[in-house]
Amino acid sequence: MKSWTFLVDVDACQQSHQPEYELQTFYGQMQHIYMVQFPATCEALSLNGATTIILATIRCCVLDSFDLQLESLDIQALEHCMLWI
């Protein structure tokens, strides 16, 4: 198991809000890495030239939210999902 730190949009559920990012720590195992290369400008994605985007799929550990030893740790629960890194 490894810890991962990501910038997470705290208002991601509110599409009308401007993104506001904060660092959060997650624990789990990386399953896959995806590299997407854009060789030229892509206005639809606001890319101003050749760009490489790296994505990762992480299988997070299962945590018992009632475990008193976890209360003092900065651990975020998250399901199997794709994250920007």
C-alpha positions as CSV (number, residue, x, y, z in Angstrom):
1,M,0.0,0.0,0.0
2,K,1.2,3.5,-0.8
3,S,0.1,7.0,-0.1
4,W,-0.9,9.3,-2.9
5,T,-1.3,13.1,-2.7
6,F,-3.7,14.8,-5.2
7,L,-5.1,18.2,-5.8
8,V,-8.8,17.6,-5.4
9,D,-11.6,20.1,-6.4
10,V,-13.5,20.6,-3.1
11,D,-16.6,21.8,-5.0
12,A,-16.5,19.1,-7.7
13,C,-20.2,18.3,-7.2
14,Q,-21.1,22.0,-7.8
15,Q,-20.5,22.5,-11.5
16,S,-21.4,26.2,-11.3
17,H,-18.5,26.9,-8.9
18,Q,-15.0,27.8,-10.1
19,P,-12.6,24.9,-9.2
20,E,-11.0,25.3,-5.8
21,Y,-8.2,22.7,-5.2
22,E,-6.7,21.4,-2.0
23,L,-4.2,18.7,-1.3
24,Q,-5.6,15.4,0.0
25,T,-3.9,12.1,0.8
26,F,-5.2,8.8,-0.3
27,Y,-4.0,5.3,0.4
28,G,-4.1,2.4,-2.0
29,Q,-2.4,0.4,-4.9
30,M,-1.9,1.8,-8.4
31,Q,-3.6,-0.5,-10.9
32,H,-3.0,1.2,-14.2
33,I,-1.3,4.2,-15.8
34,Y,-2.7,5.9,-18.9
35,M,-0.7,8.3,-21.0
36,V,-2.7,10.4,-23.5
37,Q,-0.7,12.5,-26.0
38,F,-2.1,15.4,-27.9
39,P,0.4,16.2,-30.7
40,A,-1.1,19.6,-31.6
41,T,-3.4,22.3,-30.2
42,C,-6.8,21.1,-29.1
43,E,-9.1,24.1,-28.5
44,A,-11.9,22.0,-27.2
45,L,-9.7,21.0,-24.3
46,S,-7.9,24.4,-24.0
47,L,-4.6,22.8,-25.0
48,N,-2.2,25.3,-26.6
49,G,0.1,22.9,-28.3
50,A,1.6,19.4,-27.8
51,T,0.5,18.1,-24.4
52,T,0.8,14.8,-22.5
53,I,-1.7,14.0,-19.8
54,I,-1.1,11.1,-17.4
55,L,-4.0,9.4,-15.6
56,A,-3.9,6.7,-13.0
57,T,-6.4,4.1,-11.7
58,I,-5.9,3.4,-8.0
59,R,-7.5,0.7,-6.0
60,C,-7.8,2.2,-2.5
61,C,-7.6,0.3,0.7
62,V,-10.7,-0.5,2.7
63,L,-10.8,1.5,5.9
64,D,-12.9,0.9,8.9
65,S,-14.3,4.4,9.7
66,F,-14.8,3.4,13.3
67,D,-11.2,2.6,13.9
68,L,-10.0,5.0,16.6
69,Q,-6.4,4.7,15.4
70,L,-7.4,6.4,12.1
71,E,-9.0,9.5,13.7
72,S,-5.8,11.4,13.9
73,L,-4.6,10.6,10.4
74,D,-5.4,12.6,7.2
75,I,-6.9,9.7,5.3
76,Q,-9.6,10.1,2.7
77,A,-11.9,7.2,1.7
78,L,-12.3,6.8,-2.0
79,E,-13.6,4.1,-4.3
80,H,-11.9,2.6,-7.3
81,C,-11.7,5.5,-9.7
82,M,-9.6,7.4,-12.2
83,L,-7.6,10.4,-10.9
84,W,-5.4,13.0,-12.6
85,I,-1.8,12.9,-11.4
